[in-house]
């Protein structure tokens, strides 16, 4: 009975804090995307030396493992990558090209009250300001629970279309699928098969299943990236390949942050931005046509 009273007092204390006009919170997220499938692909390439494989693995780790900060209040939030200084030799042109196709980047502003978002992104040297309506997720809330950072979290799942402009969603093609493609086209010869480039060895699934863990103990309708729509702060998101996990939460931090949308870049809708990126990705694929798979990828990363 004593524990119940203490818990009730703690919850009421938080709700009182939450009700303040200047309520604000901060959450730190660690994002990690599995690269094991791509590592296997590189390991099977006889043209690549161990040093080349190590270099690519290190640079992929830099691209696929990042830290983000979410600042939020009762109706809006900004989500931004933690700024870090690049190590010498880590800012090559090829790395910038690959990073351009990555998800995230820039400042992601969400307003759950007005149900819109604004993201400023740099793509291929150009600044874009994406403005659009928030995606409505059809969350299926479950009874399963677990502890994350001392908070009781509950599980929720949803199925969403895979974004064509987020490189994290791409998967290496299975060997049997690649063989079927070759056998279905009599014009493809064995020599041409050996020259398949990196972009031709990956594919995009039609949809992905997302599992989220949210805590009602922090009753804000927010989460990392574009995720939202649950009765509590989302502390973890897992889409089967990328895991975004909250490592720290600070409620009512001393240093307040102005939560507002960016105004940098050319205004564009999400649809138009996706079409622009998809077009550039196709140009990139054609430019690499027949350039020798992993070796081409490695050489361009060094440029």
N, C-alpha and C positions, 0 to 999 in steps of 0.2 A: 504494500500500500504506500509505503514511504517513497519507493522508487517511482511509482506512478505520479505522486504529487510533485516530485522533483522534475520529472520529465514534462509534466504539464506546465510547471513554472518556466522551464527553459523554452518551451514552444511559445508560450505567451510573451516571453521576453523578446524572442525573435520577431514575432508578429508585430509587437509594438515598435521595434526598430524598423521593420519593413514598412510600417505605415507612415514613417517620416517622409516629408516631402523631398528631402535631399538624400533619401536612401540610395546607396550604390554598393555594388559588389565587384569583386575581381576574382577571376578563375584562371589558373594556368593549366594549359593542356599540352601533352606530349603526343605528337602525331608520328606514327611509324607505319610505313607501307612495306609489306613483304616483297623481297626481291629474289627469293629462292628460285622461282621459276626461270627468271632471267639469268641467274647465275648458272643454272644447269645448261641453259642455251649457250652461254659463252664457254663453259667448260668443254662442251662438245665440239667447239670450233678449233680445228687443228692449226689454223693460221695464227691463233693468238698465243703469245708467250705468257708464262706465269706473271711476269711483270705487268703486261698489258691487262690481264685479268684483274690483278690486284688494284691497278689504277682505276679501272672502271668500277670495281666494287666500292672503292673509297668514295668516288664521286657520286655514285648512285646513292650511297648511304647519306651523303650530304644533302641530296635532293629529296630523299624519301624519309628523313628523320628530322623533324623540326619542332620548335617550341612556339606556342601561340598564347596570347593574352586576350581574355574576354573581359571587357568592362561592361557592366550592365546596371540598369536601374529597373523601375517597375514596368516600363514600356519599350525600351530600346536598348541596343547593345552595339559595341564595336569589337570586332575580332581581327587581330593583327599579329603577324609573325614577329617574334622577339628579334630585335635587331642584333646581328652579330657581325664582327669584322671578318671578311674573307681572308683565308690564309694565302700567302704568296703562291701564285700559279694556279689558283682555284677559280679564276674568273675568265676562263677561255671562252672564245666565241661559241664553240660547240656546246659548252655547258649552258650558256645563255639561251641558245636555241632550244635545247631540251627543256630548260626551266620554263620557257615561254609556254610549253604545252602542258605544264603541271597545273594542278588545281591549286586553289588558295592564292596567296599573293595579294599585295595591296591591303586596303582596309575594307572589311566587310561590315557594313552597317545594316542592322535589322530593326525595323519598327513594327512590333507585333500589334500595336494598337491600330495603326494605319494599314498594316499588312503589306508593307513594301520594303524593298531593300535597295541599297546602292553599294556598288563595288568599284573601286578604282584599280585598274590593272594596266600593266605595261606589257604589250605583246609585239614582238618583232620591232622594238624601238619606238612604238607608238603608244600614247596614253589614251586609254578608254575609260569612260565612266558609265558602267552598266546600271541602268535603272529599270526596275520591274516589280511585279507583284510577288509576294512570298509564295512559295510552293505549299500547297495544302497536302500534308502527309496523312495518309489513312492509317494511323497508328492502331495496332492491336495490342491493348494493354493486358499484361499477364500478371498472375499472382506471385511468380517467382521473385525472390528478393536476395540481395547481397549487400555487403558493406563496402563502400568506397570512401576512403579518407575519413572514416568515422561517421559517415552519413548512411542511413538506410536507403537503398535504391531499389527501384522496381523495374522489371523488364518490359520493353515494348518493342514491337517489330513492325516493319513496313516494307513493301516492295516498290521500288522506283525504277524508272527507265535509266539506263546507264548513260551518263553524259559523254557525248562524242568529243568534247573539248577538254576532258580531264584525263591526262595520261595515266593517272593511277588506276583507272578503270580497265586499261588494256591488259590482256593476258596473252602469253605466248601460245601460238597455235599448237595443238597436239600433233604429233608426228603422223598419226593415222589420217588426220584431217588434211594435212599438207600433201600426203600421198594421193588422197582422193582428188584434190584439186589438180595435181599434176596429171593423173590418169584420165581426168575428164577433158583435158585439153591436149589433143594429139600434136599440137604445134610446139609444145614444150619439150625440149630435149634434156638429156641428162646433164649436159654442160650448162644449160641455162638454170637448171635446178641448183647447181652448185653456186651460182652467182646471186641467189636470192638475197635481197638486202634486208636489213634489220626491220624496216617498216612493214615488209611483206610477211614477216614471221610473227606478227602480232595481230590480235583481233579484239573486237569489242563485243561483250555480251549484250543481249537485248535489255536485260534488267538485272538488278542486283537486290539482294535482301539485306536490309539494314536492321541491326539490333541495337537498341539504345537502352541505357540505364539512367533513370532520372530519380531525383529525390524530392518528395513533397515537403521535406524539412526546409527547403529553400524555394518557396512558392512563387517562382518567376517563370514565365513562359519563354525561356531562352535556352540556347545551347551553342556548341561550336559550329563554325562555318554557317551553312544555311539552315541547320536543323533547329526546330522549334515545335511548339504545338502540344507539349505534354504538361501536366499539372505539377511542374517542378523543374528545377535546373537539370539539364542533361549533363551527367558527369562522364559518360563513356558512350562512344559510337563505334560500331564494328560492322563493316560491310563485307567481311570475308577476306579482305586483303589489306585494308587500311584500318588501323585502330587509333582512335583519338581518345586519350585517357586524361582525366583531370588529376593533377598532382597536388593542387593547392587551391584553397578557397579563402578569401578574405572578405568579410562583410563590413560595410561602412569603413573602408580604409581611410587613413588620415589624409592622404593626398587624393583629392577628387580629380576625375578626368572629365573633360567636356565630351559628352556623347552626342555626336552629330555626324551627318553624312559628309563625305568628301565632296569637293567640287572641282577636282583636277581631272582633266581629260575630256575627250569628245563624248558627249552623251549618246548612248546607244542602247537598244533593247537587248535582252538576253538572246532572243532569236537571231537578231542581226549579228551580234557578236559571235555566236556559235557558227553561223554561216561563214563569217570572215575567217575564223580559226580553222574550220574544216577545209576551206579552200586552200589555205596556206599549208595545211598538213598534207593535202594531196599534191601540192607543188613540191613539197619537201620529199615526198615518197618518189615522185617521178624523177626528181633531181638525183636521187640515190639509186635509181633503177640500174641493176646490174653492176653495182660498184663493189661487190665483194663482201657482203654481210658484215660480220663483226669488225673486220679490218677497216671498212669504210666508216663505221660508227666511231671507232676509236680515233681514226685520223681526224674526223670532223670535231670531235670533242677537244682536240688539241689546238684547233685553229682559233 
